[in-house]
Every structure is written in C-alpha cells, then in structure tokens.
Amino acid sequence: MALAIGVDIGGTKVAAGVVDDEGRVIDSTRRPTPGSDVARTEAVIAEVVNELSARHRVSAVGIGAAGWIANDLATVLFSPHLAWRDEPLRDALAEAIGVPVVVENDANAAAWAEYRYGAARGARVAVMVTMGTGIGGGLVVDGVLYRGAYGVGCEYGHMCVVPDGRRCACGNRGCWEMYASGRALARDARELADVSPVGAHRLMTLAGGDLNQLTGPLVTEAAREGDPAAVEIYTAMGRWLGRGLANLAAVIDPTVFVIGGGVSEAGDLLLGPARQAFGESLTGRGFRPAADILLAELGPQAGLVGAADLARRG
C-alpha cells in the first residue's frame, strides 16, 4: 500500500493527512494558518508533515495551497488570502520535509479527489467549486486535471459578476466570491444584525452578542435550526451560486458541478436555491442537457486527499 501525505492550506487552517491508494485518510492533524507570515506558514506545513511522517512511511507529499500555482508545481505565484507572492514553496519545504514534494492549487486538488473517489467519479467533464473563505475552482476533462497555460486556470471565484461591486482581496471589484463564500456569508449576517438586530436575534445569540464573533459556521447552524434570517441569507447566497454556475456552464458545458467547502455543509439550504437559479439562468435552457449540481462526497478532506494522490502520481 503506497502512502502519501496531503496537506490542505486554507485561509484559516493547515490540515494534513496520510492517504492510502484507495483515497482513505488513515491519520491526520491540523494547525491554524499564520497567513500573514510566510516563514511561519511554511514552518507549520513542515511541522504537520514531520508529525505524520514520524508515524508512517510515506513516498511523497502533496501540498494543496490556496493560491495560483505555476505549472512547475513548485511556485505559488499569488495568494489572495495568504502572504505568498512568487514564493518557491516546494524548494522552501524540501530540506525540512525530506521526501518529494508537489505543490498544487487546493481547489484543483479537491477536484481531482472528487473525480477519483467522490461525487464526480467517471464524469467526462467535472467542475469543482469550493466555497470556503473564498471560492476556488477545479476542472477535470477526460481524466486530465486542467491547469491552464500558466497554471492559473479555473479561478472561478474571481469572475466579475457585479461591475464595480464589492472590493475583493484579489484587487478587483465585484468578484463572484464576494457574493457566494464563507466571507460573504459572515459579512451578510453582520450587515443584517447591524441594520435589524431584532431580525438577527438568533444569530446574535449564537455569537454571544458580539457582532465580530458572527461567523459563517454560526449562520449555518442557525439556518439548520430554521432561523428565518439565516435561511434568507443562505437563499440569497444560493441564488448567487446558481447564477455563477450558469455562467460557467455557458463556457465549459460540464457533466457535473460538485460543490464543496465549508459553506456547502448547509446542503439543500444552499443547493436548493442554487439549482433553481441555475435553471432560470442557463443559456438555451429547455433545449440542452443540464449539468447535475451535487454536494462533494469527501467533505473537508477532499483537498488533502487529492493533493496526496497527485503527489503519489508524481
């Protein structure tokens, strides 16, 4: 059994796991992401890898990083939510880790995992949309992970959906992820609480009365309870998601959309309005096959599972 370590680096956490060749995570660990400190982030990656390597014999390490990864699978060109700028991440980690390292975009890694082991198994054209702090994307076509000419393809979250809209961490305005992501979820809840404290009573109760503690996971919790304000926020976000998926369908024409990331944990609270908005916005609706919109099957482990499998393949 060939074991590899996958590391998923997001805006808030570094999660690592030992993955076998069937996609099973047999051991795992995690740390908070010190996102503003490049050296510390790389030290944390080395820490989690070495912790797992001490317990298992592994052949390779795959790093799924939130950012634009060059086609050398070694360099992080830019990360909107972390401090990497043209960072030679593979070389920076090589000595500290001591086994072959492959660096991949985290959403690409998640897309590969869902294609190999999850909701997109056997799909000819599979689009992955990950809704975490921002929106990430991946695309697998005929069993090949598509990266683009320079390694920075499929950054769906930075499509402009509102001209001159909300400012995004990437430097532009009106990006899709500013309206459909964990960051947007928390922002919308705080705006509601500021304008209508009565309407946001349950949300503020969960946040202990502190507006700054009103996070995306608390909105999800309230929505699952049936809180009208939280459900309304999710309905609006689902519609943003569906309209964006319709734009992608017009360009890519996929077999399936797989929706993952922390925001997707709301399930049909998100996907119900997304499917409706997708159907209403799809070009040529009624005269073309429409892609399925499915929840990811591998949950929060998709990124590290995919990174490990890609590293094992070299």
C-alpha positions as CSV (number, residue, x, y, z in Angstrom):
1,M,0.0,0.0,0.0
2,A,1.6,3.3,-1.2
3,L,1.1,6.1,1.4
4,A,1.4,9.8,0.7
5,I,0.7,12.9,2.8
6,G,-1.7,15.5,1.6
7,V,-1.7,19.0,3.1
8,D,-4.6,21.4,2.6
9,I,-3.7,25.0,3.3
10,G,-6.6,27.4,3.5
11,G,-7.2,30.9,4.8
12,T,-7.7,29.6,8.4
13,K,-6.2,26.1,8.7
14,V,-3.4,23.8,7.7
15,A,-4.9,20.3,7.6
16,A,-2.7,17.2,6.8
17,G,-3.5,13.5,6.4
18,V,-1.8,10.2,5.5
19,V,-3.7,8.9,2.5
20,D,-3.6,5.4,1.0
21,D,-4.1,4.5,-2.7
22,E,-7.8,4.0,-2.2
23,G,-8.3,7.6,-1.0
24,R,-8.7,6.7,2.6
25,V,-7.3,9.1,5.3
26,I,-5.7,6.8,7.9
27,D,-4.1,9.5,10.1
28,S,-4.5,13.3,10.3
29,T,-3.6,16.5,12.1
30,R,-4.2,20.2,11.7
31,R,-3.0,23.7,12.8
32,P,-4.2,27.3,12.5
33,T,-2.8,29.1,9.4
34,P,-0.5,32.0,10.3
35,G,-1.5,33.6,7.0
36,S,0.4,36.9,7.2
37,D,3.8,35.3,7.9
38,V,5.3,33.3,5.0
39,A,8.1,31.7,7.0
40,R,5.8,30.7,9.9
41,T,3.2,29.2,7.4
42,E,6.0,27.1,5.9
43,A,7.2,26.0,9.3
44,V,3.7,24.9,10.2
45,I,3.5,22.8,7.0
46,A,6.8,21.2,7.8
47,E,5.6,20.5,11.4
48,V,2.4,18.7,10.4
49,V,4.2,16.7,7.7
50,N,7.0,15.6,10.0
51,E,4.5,14.7,12.7
52,L,2.8,12.3,10.4
53,S,6.0,11.1,8.8
54,A,7.2,10.0,12.2
55,R,4.3,7.6,12.4
56,H,4.1,6.4,8.8
57,R,6.4,5.6,5.9
58,V,5.4,7.9,3.1
59,S,6.6,8.2,-0.5
60,A,5.6,11.8,-1.3
61,V,3.9,14.9,0.0
62,G,1.3,16.9,-1.9
63,I,0.6,20.5,-0.9
64,G,-2.8,21.9,-1.8
65,A,-2.3,25.7,-1.4
66,A,-4.9,28.4,-1.7
67,G,-3.4,30.4,-4.5
68,W,-2.2,30.5,-8.1
69,I,0.4,27.7,-8.6
70,A,2.7,27.8,-11.6
71,N,2.9,24.9,-13.9
72,D,6.2,23.8,-12.3
73,L,4.0,22.6,-9.4
74,A,6.5,24.3,-7.1
75,T,5.8,28.0,-7.0
76,V,2.9,30.0,-5.5
77,L,2.6,33.0,-7.8
78,F,-0.1,34.7,-5.7
79,S,-2.5,34.0,-2.9
80,P,-5.4,36.4,-2.2
81,H,-5.8,35.2,1.4
82,L,-2.3,34.3,2.3
83,A,1.1,36.2,2.2
84,W,2.7,34.2,-0.7
85,R,3.9,36.3,-3.7
86,D,6.1,34.4,-6.2
87,E,7.1,32.0,-3.4
88,P,9.2,28.9,-4.3
89,L,7.2,26.8,-1.8
90,R,8.5,23.4,-2.9
91,D,12.1,24.4,-2.6
92,A,11.4,26.2,0.7
93,L,10.0,22.9,2.2
94,A,12.3,20.4,0.5
95,E,15.0,20.3,3.2
96,A,12.6,20.4,6.1
97,I,10.5,17.6,4.8
98,G,13.0,15.2,3.1
99,V,10.6,13.5,0.6
100,P,9.5,14.5,-2.9
101,V,7.0,17.5,-2.7
102,V,4.4,18.5,-5.2
103,V,2.5,21.9,-4.9
104,E,-1.0,22.2,-6.3
105,N,-3.8,24.6,-6.0
106,D,-6.1,23.5,-3.2
107,A,-9.3,23.5,-5.3
108,N,-7.5,21.6,-8.1
109,A,-6.6,19.0,-5.6
110,A,-10.2,18.8,-4.3
111,A,-11.5,18.5,-7.9
112,W,-9.1,15.6,-8.5
113,A,-10.1,13.9,-5.3
114,E,-13.8,14.1,-6.2
115,Y,-13.1,12.8,-9.7
116,R,-11.0,9.9,-8.4
117,Y,-13.0,8.9,-5.3
118,G,-16.1,11.1,-4.9
119,A,-19.2,12.7,-6.5
120,A,-17.6,13.2,-9.9
121,R,-16.3,9.6,-10.4
122,G,-16.4,8.7,-14.1
123,A,-17.6,12.1,-15.2
124,R,-16.3,13.2,-18.6
125,V,-16.2,16.9,-17.7
126,A,-16.2,17.7,-13.9
127,V,-16.3,21.2,-12.5
128,M,-15.5,21.6,-8.8
129,V,-16.5,24.8,-6.9
130,T,-15.2,25.1,-3.4
131,M,-16.9,27.6,-1.1
132,G,-14.6,28.3,1.8
133,T,-13.2,31.7,2.8
134,G,-13.4,32.5,-0.9
135,I,-14.4,30.5,-4.0
136,G,-11.9,28.1,-5.5
137,G,-12.3,26.0,-8.7
138,G,-11.1,22.9,-10.5
139,L,-11.7,21.2,-13.8
140,V,-11.1,17.6,-14.9
141,V,-11.7,16.8,-18.6
142,D,-11.4,13.2,-19.8
143,G,-9.3,12.2,-16.7
144,V,-6.9,15.2,-17.0
145,L,-6.7,17.9,-14.5
146,Y,-6.8,21.2,-16.4
147,R,-4.5,23.9,-15.1
148,G,-4.4,26.4,-17.9
149,A,-1.4,27.7,-20.0
150,Y,0.4,29.2,-16.9
151,G,-1.1,27.1,-14.1
152,V,-3.7,29.7,-13.0
153,G,-6.8,28.5,-14.8
154,C,-10.2,27.8,-13.2
155,E,-10.1,30.7,-10.7
156,Y,-13.9,30.9,-10.9
157,G,-14.2,32.9,-7.7
158,H,-12.6,35.9,-9.5
159,M,-15.1,36.2,-12.3
160,C,-16.7,39.6,-12.2
161,V,-20.4,39.2,-11.5
162,V,-21.2,42.8,-10.4
163,P,-19.3,45.5,-12.3
164,D,-17.7,47.9,-9.8
165,G,-19.1,45.8,-7.0
166,R,-17.6,44.9,-3.7
167,R,-13.8,45.1,-3.5
168,C,-12.1,41.7,-3.5
169,A,-8.8,40.5,-1.9
170,C,-7.5,39.9,-5.5
171,G,-7.6,43.7,-6.2
172,N,-10.6,43.8,-8.4
173,R,-14.3,44.6,-7.7
174,G,-17.4,42.5,-8.0
175,C,-15.8,39.1,-7.9
176,W,-18.2,36.1,-7.5
177,E,-16.6,35.1,-4.2
178,M,-17.6,38.4,-2.7
179,Y,-21.2,37.3,-3.0
180,A,-21.0,33.5,-2.5
181,S,-18.4,32.4,0.0
182,G,-17.8,32.0,3.8
183,R,-16.5,35.5,3.9
184,A,-19.7,36.8,2.2
185,L,-21.9,34.7,4.5
186,A,-20.4,36.3,7.6
187,R,-20.5,39.8,6.1
188,D,-24.1,39.5,5.1
189,A,-25.1,38.3,8.6
190,R,-23.2,41.2,10.2
191,E,-24.9,43.7,7.9
192,L,-28.3,42.3,8.8
193,A,-27.5,42.3,12.5
194,D,-26.4,45.9,12.3
195,V,-29.5,47.1,10.4
196,S,-32.1,44.8,12.1
197,P,-31.0,43.5,15.5
198,V,-34.5,42.0,16.1
199,G,-34.4,40.1,12.8
200,A,-30.9,38.8,13.6
201,H,-31.7,37.9,17.2
202,R,-30.9,34.2,17.0
203,L,-27.7,34.9,15.1
204,M,-26.5,37.4,17.7
205,T,-27.5,35.0,20.5
206,L,-25.2,32.3,18.9
207,A,-22.4,35.0,18.6
208,G,-22.7,35.8,22.3
209,G,-24.0,39.3,21.5
210,D,-20.7,40.2,19.8
211,L,-21.1,41.3,16.2
212,N,-17.4,40.5,15.5
213,Q,-18.0,36.9,16.5
214,L,-20.8,36.3,14.0
215,T,-19.1,33.8,11.6
216,G,-20.2,31.7,8.7
217,P,-20.5,28.5,10.7
218,L,-22.9,30.2,13.1
219,V,-25.0,31.3,10.2
220,T,-25.1,27.7,9.0
221,E,-26.0,26.5,12.5
222,A,-28.9,29.0,12.7
223,A,-30.1,28.1,9.2
224,R,-30.2,24.4,10.1
225,E,-32.4,25.3,13.1
226,G,-34.8,27.1,10.7
227,D,-34.0,30.7,11.8
228,P,-35.7,32.8,9.1
229,A,-32.9,35.4,8.9
230,A,-30.2,32.7,8.4
231,V,-32.3,30.9,5.8
232,E,-32.9,34.1,3.9
233,I,-29.1,34.7,3.8
234,Y,-28.5,31.2,2.5
235,T,-31.3,31.6,-0.1
236,A,-29.7,34.7,-1.5
237,M,-26.2,33.1,-1.5
238,G,-27.6,30.0,-3.2
239,R,-29.0,32.2,-6.0
240,W,-25.6,33.9,-6.4
241,L,-24.1,30.4,-6.7
242,G,-26.6,29.2,-9.2
243,R,-26.2,32.2,-11.5
244,G,-22.4,31.8,-11.4
245,L,-22.7,28.1,-12.3
246,A,-24.9,29.0,-15.3
247,N,-22.1,31.4,-16.5
248,L,-19.6,28.5,-16.2
249,A,-21.9,26.1,-18.0
250,A,-22.1,28.5,-20.9
251,V,-18.3,28.3,-21.3
252,I,-17.4,24.8,-20.1
253,D,-20.6,22.7,-20.6
254,P,-19.8,20.2,-17.9
255,T,-21.3,16.9,-17.0
256,V,-21.4,17.7,-13.3
257,F,-20.8,20.5,-10.9
258,V,-19.5,19.4,-7.5
259,I,-19.9,21.9,-4.7
260,G,-17.6,21.6,-1.7
261,G,-16.0,23.7,1.0
262,G,-17.4,24.7,4.4
263,V,-20.3,26.7,3.1
264,S,-21.6,23.6,1.3
265,E,-22.2,22.0,4.7
266,A,-25.6,23.7,4.6
267,G,-26.7,21.2,2.0
268,D,-30.0,21.8,0.3
269,L,-30.4,25.2,2.1
270,L,-27.7,26.3,-0.4
271,L,-28.2,23.9,-3.3
272,G,-32.0,24.2,-3.5
273,P,-31.9,27.9,-4.4
274,A,-28.7,27.3,-6.4
275,R,-30.4,24.7,-8.6
276,Q,-33.4,27.0,-9.1
277,A,-31.3,30.0,-10.1
278,F,-29.1,27.8,-12.4
279,G,-32.2,26.6,-14.2
280,E,-33.5,30.1,-14.6
281,S,-30.2,31.5,-15.9
282,L,-28.8,28.7,-18.1
283,T,-28.3,29.7,-21.7
284,G,-30.5,27.6,-24.0
285,R,-32.5,26.3,-21.1
286,G,-35.0,23.7,-22.2
287,F,-33.1,22.8,-25.3
288,R,-29.8,21.4,-23.9
289,P,-28.8,18.8,-21.3
290,A,-28.1,20.5,-17.9
291,A,-25.3,19.5,-15.7
292,D,-26.0,17.9,-12.3
293,I,-25.3,20.0,-9.2
294,L,-24.1,17.7,-6.4
295,L,-22.6,18.1,-3.0
296,A,-19.0,16.9,-2.7
297,E,-18.7,13.5,-1.1
298,L,-15.3,13.8,0.6
299,G,-16.1,16.8,2.7
300,P,-13.2,18.8,4.2
301,Q,-10.7,16.1,3.4
302,A,-11.1,16.4,-0.4
303,G,-8.1,18.8,-0.8
304,L,-5.6,16.8,1.2
305,V,-6.8,13.5,-0.4
306,G,-6.4,15.0,-3.9
307,A,-3.0,16.5,-3.1
308,A,-1.7,13.2,-1.8
309,D,-3.0,11.3,-4.8
310,L,-1.4,13.8,-7.2
311,A,1.9,13.7,-5.3
312,R,1.9,9.9,-5.5
313,R,1.5,10.1,-9.3
314,G,4.4,12.4,-9.5
